[in-house]
Structures are given as C-alpha cells and as structure tokens.
C-alpha cells in the first residue's frame, strides 16, 4: 500500500502550530518569529513534506491586492479602522484598495469584479448591506477570495467577522441614563434593516423594559447615522408635547446633529435633555458639550480583521471553513462618561 504524501496539516500538527502559520513560515519567513520558523522547518524535515509550488500558485493566483469595501468614506468613523488595516496589510506586501460602496462608480457589477479571484487576494467588508452581491458572487464564481466582515456583518451567511456586541453597547447607554434617574428615554435609530440599527434598537428596548419603563414608539426617532438625520430627530423631539428627558443616539454623528439643532433653538445639552452617542469618534471628546458615548475599539477592529484575513489568504480551504465555524470575534466596549448627560431634574 502506498503511503500517502505528508500534508501541510501534518507539518502543523508536528510543529504545534496552525496550518496558516506553517504557510507563513514557508512563504513569508519574515512574518514569523525565529523560534516558530525553526520549529516549522524541523517539522518539515521530520514529516518529509515538500511544497507543490505549481499547485499552490495555481490555487492562490496572487494579485498582491486587498480590497476594503466601505459604505461611506465621508463618515469619520471609518478613518481609524482603515488606518489600522493599512498598517497591517502593507508590511505583508499587499496594496490596499479602498472602494466606497455608496458611490456610483462602485456598482454591484464593480463589486462583483472585486469578488473574482483575479482581482483581489482578499476582501474586508465594512458594509453589511451587500447580501445580494455576495450571493451573486457565489453563483458566478467557483471560489470567492477570503472575506472578512468588520463592524457590520451578514448574520445568516456565517462569514468570519470582527465586531462588538452592539446590543450590549445600547444597554450600557440606557442603563447609564436610568442610573441618572431618567424614566422617559428616547432613541434615534440608524437606517432601517441595517444590522447595527437592529442590534442597537433591540438593546435599547431590552434595557428600557428591564428598568420597568415605558417604550413610547413616538420617542423612537428614524435616522440614518448622519448629522442631518440627528437634526431631524431633534426637530421631532421639539414638536412633542411630552418629551423624553434623555435620548440615546445610535451614532455620534446623529448625536452631534441632535445637540446642534437644539442649540439653534435656544436649548442646551444636558440641561434640556441628556444625550448619549455611539462610536466615540475623535471629535466626541472635543465637541461642546463633550459627548458621553459608547466606545468602539476601531483601530483594534481594523488590526484584527487584517490579521485574520492574512491568515486566511495563507491558509487552505480547511482553515477558511474553520474560521467560519469559529464564529465572530467580539471585542470589548465601554461607556465613556463626559458632559452630555446628567441626573434628571426632580
């Protein structure tokens, strides 16, 4: 009986590392420690493993490019994430291509081209609204390049993702307002059907109910994560006969718009109403008043997503299946207390 040829997984087992680490040690030795490289080389010698360069190159079809799909490049939320992604990707020898999915040049057809193995070695998606495009890509291509979702995700598709617990973030915001004595709490939501909107709305509603408080649908204001929609929510708040004394906004930008619109109408935060944001973008601590908000570790999200993608690019199909089975990587969050909230007046 012919003994089967040793596989990369046999080397990984012998060395006590992952197959992705073996691949990196052999293809990009500068990206692993000396100790790891020596352990892998010893395992290669022990197992008799040999690299099939022709098969590897045919399978990988490297382009040297990583594509990052962003739903709105004008949104300052993404700056720290993109910078962190580039800081990890560039040293590995890849070019980073950034595409704004909200802009006409990056239509569904253009995104489908990125999903083709001949255009990119991997993709990081910061846009969770691309379900239809991903499905079409699966239909038209025998194999998609590695995909990683960051911040947003497609819940039913099981692609690897790096994100926070958005529902928990909303609960932190509401509980803070409850601790300040607020019993009338409103919420400015994000775009309908957006996965972040759904999770943050759910967390807000759950926390309000946990506090045995009333949920008023007219206190849940529509929005789309922009300052303009936050201002619109403020105008809706002003029109109410009975107003919530505290408002949780599903993004910092909406909180800025809400607060600015009240200021234009002669009302100041937190005297007129307490306001909490979500994201903790750079301007939050410089805004007047400085914004109480849920902090997202954006740079860490970017770095984690980039490292995971590089591992998948260097790995094999089994590694990619394992990454999908492992579920999302959830990073910790915290509520940052600043000047936009205070105890309710009695």
C-alpha positions as CSV (number, residue, x, y, z in Angstrom):
1,X,0.0,0.0,0.0
2,X,1.4,3.4,-1.0
3,X,1.9,5.7,2.0
4,X,0.1,9.0,1.5
5,X,2.2,12.0,1.0
6,X,2.5,14.3,4.0
7,X,0.3,17.3,4.0
8,X,0.7,20.8,5.4
9,X,-1.7,19.8,8.2
10,X,0.8,17.1,9.2
11,X,3.5,19.7,9.5
12,X,1.3,21.9,11.6
13,X,0.5,19.0,14.0
14,X,4.2,18.1,14.3
15,X,5.1,21.7,15.0
16,X,2.2,22.5,17.2
17,X,1.0,25.5,15.2
18,X,-1.8,26.3,12.7
19,X,-1.6,25.5,9.0
20,X,-1.7,29.2,8.3
21,X,1.5,29.6,10.5
22,X,3.2,26.9,8.5
23,X,2.3,28.6,5.3
24,X,3.6,31.9,6.5
25,X,6.8,30.4,7.8
26,X,7.5,28.8,4.4
27,X,6.2,31.6,2.2
28,X,6.9,34.7,4.3
29,X,9.5,33.7,6.9
30,X,10.0,37.4,7.9
31,X,6.4,37.4,9.3
32,X,7.0,34.7,12.0
33,X,9.5,34.5,14.9
34,X,12.8,32.8,14.6
35,X,11.7,30.2,17.1
36,X,8.5,29.4,15.1
37,X,10.3,29.3,11.8
38,X,12.8,26.8,13.2
39,X,10.1,24.6,14.7
40,X,8.2,24.6,11.4
41,X,11.4,23.7,9.4
42,X,12.1,20.9,11.9
43,X,8.6,19.5,11.4
44,X,9.0,19.7,7.6
45,X,12.2,17.6,7.8
46,X,10.5,15.2,10.2
47,X,7.4,14.6,8.1
48,X,9.2,14.8,4.7
49,X,6.7,17.4,3.5
50,X,7.5,19.1,0.2
51,X,5.8,22.2,-1.3
52,X,4.0,21.8,-4.5
53,X,4.7,25.2,-5.9
54,X,2.8,24.8,-9.1
55,X,-0.3,23.7,-7.3
56,X,0.0,26.4,-4.7
57,X,0.4,29.2,-7.2
58,X,-2.5,27.9,-9.3
59,X,-4.7,27.7,-6.3
60,X,-3.8,31.2,-5.0
61,X,-3.4,33.2,-8.1
62,X,-2.0,36.1,-6.1
63,X,-2.7,39.6,-7.2
64,X,-0.9,41.5,-4.4
65,X,-4.0,43.5,-3.6
66,X,-6.5,43.6,-0.7
67,X,-9.8,45.4,-1.3
68,X,-11.7,47.1,1.6
69,X,-15.3,48.0,0.9
70,X,-16.6,50.9,2.9
71,X,-20.3,52.1,2.9
72,X,-19.4,55.8,3.2
73,X,-15.9,57.2,3.1
74,X,-17.1,60.6,4.2
75,X,-18.0,59.1,7.6
76,X,-15.1,59.8,10.1
77,X,-16.0,56.6,11.9
78,X,-14.0,54.6,9.3
79,X,-10.7,56.5,9.5
80,X,-9.2,54.7,12.4
81,X,-10.3,51.3,11.1
82,X,-8.8,52.0,7.6
83,X,-5.5,53.3,9.0
84,X,-5.2,50.2,11.2
85,X,-5.9,47.8,8.3
86,X,-3.3,49.5,6.1
87,X,-0.7,49.3,8.9
88,X,-1.1,45.5,9.0
89,X,-1.6,44.8,5.3
90,X,1.2,47.0,3.8
91,X,4.1,45.3,5.7
92,X,2.9,41.9,4.4
93,X,3.5,43.1,0.8
94,X,-0.1,43.9,-0.3
95,X,-1.6,47.0,-1.8
96,X,-4.8,48.2,-0.1
97,X,-7.6,49.3,-2.4
98,X,-10.5,51.2,-0.9
99,X,-13.9,51.3,-2.5
100,X,-16.8,53.4,-1.4
101,X,-19.9,51.2,-1.9
102,X,-22.2,54.3,-1.6
103,X,-20.7,55.9,-4.7
104,X,-22.0,55.2,-8.3
105,X,-18.6,54.0,-9.7
106,X,-18.7,51.1,-7.3
107,X,-21.9,49.5,-8.6
108,X,-22.9,45.9,-7.9
109,X,-21.1,44.8,-11.1
110,X,-17.9,46.5,-10.0
111,X,-18.1,44.9,-6.6
112,X,-18.7,41.5,-8.3
113,X,-15.4,42.1,-10.1
114,X,-13.6,42.5,-6.8
115,X,-15.1,39.2,-5.6
116,X,-13.4,37.5,-8.5
117,X,-10.1,35.8,-7.5
118,X,-8.3,37.5,-10.4
119,X,-8.9,41.0,-9.0
120,X,-8.1,40.6,-5.3
121,X,-6.5,38.2,-2.9
122,X,-8.9,39.0,-0.2
123,X,-11.6,41.5,0.9
124,X,-12.5,43.2,4.1
125,X,-16.1,44.4,4.1
126,X,-17.3,47.2,6.4
127,X,-20.7,47.2,4.7
128,X,-23.3,44.7,5.9
129,X,-25.8,45.6,3.2
130,X,-24.1,43.5,0.4
131,X,-26.0,40.3,0.9
132,X,-27.3,40.2,-2.6
133,X,-23.9,41.0,-4.1
134,X,-22.2,38.2,-2.1
135,X,-24.9,35.8,-3.1
136,X,-24.4,36.7,-6.8
137,X,-20.7,36.3,-6.4
138,X,-21.2,32.8,-5.0
139,X,-23.4,31.9,-8.0
140,X,-21.0,33.3,-10.7
141,X,-17.6,32.1,-9.2
142,X,-16.4,28.7,-8.3
143,X,-14.5,30.1,-5.3
144,X,-14.5,33.5,-3.8
145,X,-11.4,35.0,-2.2
146,X,-11.3,35.1,1.6
147,X,-13.8,37.5,3.0
148,X,-13.8,39.2,6.4
149,X,-16.5,41.4,7.8
150,X,-15.6,44.2,10.2
151,X,-18.1,46.2,12.3
152,X,-21.1,45.1,10.1
153,X,-21.8,41.5,9.0
154,X,-24.3,39.2,7.3
155,X,-25.7,37.2,10.2
156,X,-27.1,34.3,8.2
157,X,-24.1,33.7,6.0
158,X,-21.5,32.9,8.6
159,X,-18.5,34.7,7.2
160,X,-15.8,35.5,9.7
161,X,-16.2,38.8,11.3
162,X,-14.6,41.2,13.9
163,X,-17.0,43.4,15.7
164,X,-18.5,44.4,19.0
165,X,-21.7,43.5,20.8
166,X,-23.9,46.3,19.6
167,X,-26.9,45.3,21.6
168,X,-24.8,45.3,24.8
169,X,-23.5,48.8,23.9
170,X,-27.0,50.1,23.7
171,X,-27.8,48.5,27.0
172,X,-24.9,50.3,28.6
173,X,-26.1,53.6,27.3
174,X,-29.7,53.1,28.5
175,X,-28.6,51.8,31.9
176,X,-26.4,54.9,32.4
177,X,-29.4,57.1,31.8
178,X,-31.6,55.0,34.1
179,X,-28.9,55.4,36.9
180,X,-29.2,59.1,36.4
181,X,-32.9,58.9,37.2
182,X,-34.3,59.3,33.7
183,X,-37.6,57.5,33.2
184,X,-38.5,58.9,29.9
185,X,-35.9,57.8,27.4
186,X,-35.9,58.1,23.6
187,X,-33.7,56.6,20.9
188,X,-32.5,57.9,17.5
189,X,-32.2,54.9,15.2
190,X,-30.0,54.1,12.2
191,X,-31.1,53.1,8.7
192,X,-34.0,50.6,8.7
193,X,-32.8,46.9,8.2
194,X,-29.2,47.8,8.9
195,X,-27.8,45.1,11.2
196,X,-26.3,47.8,13.5
197,X,-29.7,49.5,13.8
198,X,-31.4,46.3,14.6
199,X,-29.0,45.3,17.3
200,X,-28.8,48.7,19.0
201,X,-32.5,49.2,18.8
202,X,-33.0,45.7,20.4
203,X,-30.5,46.5,23.2
204,X,-32.2,49.8,23.9
205,X,-35.6,48.4,24.1
206,X,-34.5,45.5,26.3
207,X,-32.8,47.8,28.7
208,X,-35.8,50.1,28.9
209,X,-38.0,47.1,29.6
210,X,-35.6,45.8,32.2
211,X,-35.9,49.1,34.1
212,X,-39.7,48.7,34.0
213,X,-40.0,51.8,31.9
214,X,-42.5,52.6,29.1
215,X,-41.4,52.2,25.5
216,X,-43.0,55.0,23.5
217,X,-42.8,54.5,19.8
218,X,-43.1,58.3,19.2
219,X,-39.8,58.5,21.2
220,X,-38.0,56.2,18.8
221,X,-36.9,58.6,16.0
222,X,-35.8,57.5,12.5
223,X,-32.3,58.3,11.4
224,X,-29.5,57.1,9.1
225,X,-26.3,57.7,11.1
226,X,-25.8,61.2,9.7
227,X,-25.8,64.6,11.4
228,X,-28.7,65.7,9.2
229,X,-30.9,62.9,10.5
230,X,-29.9,63.7,14.1
231,X,-31.0,67.3,13.5
232,X,-34.3,65.9,12.1
233,X,-34.8,63.8,15.2
234,X,-34.2,66.9,17.3
235,X,-36.9,68.8,15.4
236,X,-39.2,65.8,16.0
237,X,-38.3,65.9,19.7
238,X,-39.1,69.6,19.9
239,X,-42.6,69.0,18.4
240,X,-43.6,66.6,21.1
241,X,-46.0,67.7,23.9
242,X,-44.4,65.2,26.2
243,X,-40.6,64.9,25.6
244,X,-38.2,62.2,26.8
245,X,-35.6,63.7,29.2
246,X,-32.8,61.6,27.7
247,X,-32.0,60.4,24.2
248,X,-29.7,57.6,23.1
249,X,-28.4,58.2,19.5
250,X,-27.2,55.2,17.5
251,X,-24.2,57.1,16.3
252,X,-22.0,60.0,17.4
253,X,-22.8,61.9,14.2
254,X,-26.5,61.8,14.9
255,X,-25.9,62.9,18.5
256,X,-23.9,65.9,17.1
257,X,-26.8,66.8,14.8
258,X,-29.3,66.4,17.6
259,X,-27.4,68.6,20.0
260,X,-26.6,71.3,17.4
261,X,-30.2,71.6,16.3
262,X,-31.3,72.1,19.9
263,X,-28.7,74.8,20.3
264,X,-30.0,76.6,17.3
265,X,-33.4,76.5,19.0
266,X,-32.0,78.0,22.2
267,X,-31.8,74.8,24.2
268,X,-28.6,73.3,25.7
269,X,-27.5,69.8,26.4
270,X,-27.6,68.3,29.1
271,X,-29.8,71.0,30.7
272,X,-32.7,70.5,28.3
273,X,-32.1,66.8,27.6
274,X,-29.3,64.2,28.3
275,X,-27.7,62.8,25.1
276,X,-25.6,59.6,24.6
277,X,-23.9,58.7,21.4
278,X,-22.3,55.5,20.0
279,X,-18.8,55.1,18.4
280,X,-16.6,57.5,20.3
281,X,-15.1,59.1,17.1
282,X,-12.3,61.6,17.6
283,X,-14.4,64.7,17.7
284,X,-16.6,63.3,20.5
285,X,-14.2,64.5,23.3
286,X,-13.8,67.9,21.6
287,X,-17.5,68.6,20.9
288,X,-19.3,71.1,23.1
289,X,-20.6,69.5,25.3
290,X,-18.1,66.6,25.2
291,X,-20.2,63.6,24.3
292,X,-21.0,60.7,26.6
293,X,-20.7,57.7,24.2
294,X,-20.2,54.0,23.7
295,X,-16.5,53.5,22.8
296,X,-15.7,51.1,19.9
297,X,-12.1,49.9,19.6
298,X,-11.9,50.9,16.0
299,X,-8.2,50.6,15.5
300,X,-8.2,47.2,17.1
301,X,-11.1,46.1,14.9
302,X,-9.1,47.1,11.9
303,X,-5.9,45.3,13.0
304,X,-7.8,42.1,14.0
305,X,-9.6,42.0,10.7
306,X,-6.4,42.5,8.7
307,X,-4.5,39.8,10.6
308,X,-7.4,37.3,10.2
309,X,-7.6,38.0,6.5
310,X,-3.8,37.5,6.1
311,X,-4.1,34.2,7.9
312,X,-6.9,33.0,5.6
313,X,-5.0,34.1,2.5
314,X,-2.0,32.0,3.6
315,X,-4.2,29.1,4.8
316,X,-6.2,26.5,2.9
317,X,-9.8,25.7,2.4
318,X,-9.9,23.8,5.8
319,X,-8.7,26.9,7.6
320,X,-11.4,29.0,5.9
321,X,-14.1,26.6,7.0
322,X,-12.7,26.5,10.5
323,X,-12.7,30.4,10.6
324,X,-16.4,30.4,9.6
325,X,-17.2,27.7,12.1
326,X,-15.4,29.6,14.9
327,X,-18.0,32.5,14.8
328,X,-17.4,36.2,15.2
329,X,-14.6,37.7,17.2
330,X,-16.3,40.1,19.7
331,X,-14.1,42.9,21.0
332,X,-14.9,44.7,24.4
333,X,-16.6,48.0,24.6
334,X,-17.1,50.6,27.3
335,X,-19.2,53.6,28.0
336,X,-17.2,56.8,28.2
337,X,-18.8,59.4,30.5
338,X,-18.4,63.0,29.5
339,X,-20.5,66.2,29.7
340,X,-23.7,65.5,27.6
341,X,-25.6,63.6,30.4
342,X,-26.6,64.5,33.9
343,X,-29.1,63.5,36.5
344,X,-32.7,64.3,35.7
345,X,-34.2,67.3,37.4
346,X,-36.8,66.4,40.1
